[in-house]
Amino acid sequence: IERASIAELEQLLSKEYPDLDVEQALRDRDEQPDRFQVYEALLLPLENVIQPLAFHPEGDALYHSLQVFDHARDERAYDEELLTAALLHDVGKAIDPRDHVAAGLEALQGFITERTAWLIQHHMLCHDLREGRLGARAHRRLRANENYHDLLFLGDCDRAGRQSGVEAPELDEALDYLREIGGMFG
């Protein structure tokens, strides 16, 4: 259709999509929070999560997350799902420090892709793998996943993002970057 009046468009939609309630779909869309607002709301409390200096000399979990994001962006600038995992991998630390991975995934449900969720879900296993604490069967299961090498890369970024006094992007800059590449490719 080159042109259609509102009535003609409504008629076409009802013919092509008889079960679609346009008004409800618009209401649902308007009620769904913007994913970047959700990310920001989950990331901001990390500024008050001070981590053990033995493992995290950089201090707070937000500064760490921004460093991890920056390291990932340096090498995988257009991989939105990986960059999202890098930024959000520790958001659960402000919710439940005892099981930050499960808490973070629960809070992010519906706002991240399956790949991003898989990377976040398994990021702690990278540390076990690098330190020789991951069993052969668990390692085989990880290796069988098509995102295995991305997971190892995320683990490398996680370890590299533990520097005190280095530059890291501001939270708004990181979120704007994700928003921009999401608009380019999403």
Secondary structure, DSSP 4 states (H G I P E B T S, - for coil): -----HHHHHHHHHHH-TT--HHHHHHHHHHSPPHHHHHHHHHGGGGG-BPPTTT-TT-BHHHHHHHHHHHHHHH-TT-HHHHHHHHHTTGGGGT-GGGHHHHHHHHHTTTS-HHHHHHHHHHHHHHHHHTT-S-HHHHHHHHHSTTHHHHHHHHHHHHHT--SS-----HHHHHHHHHHHHHHH-
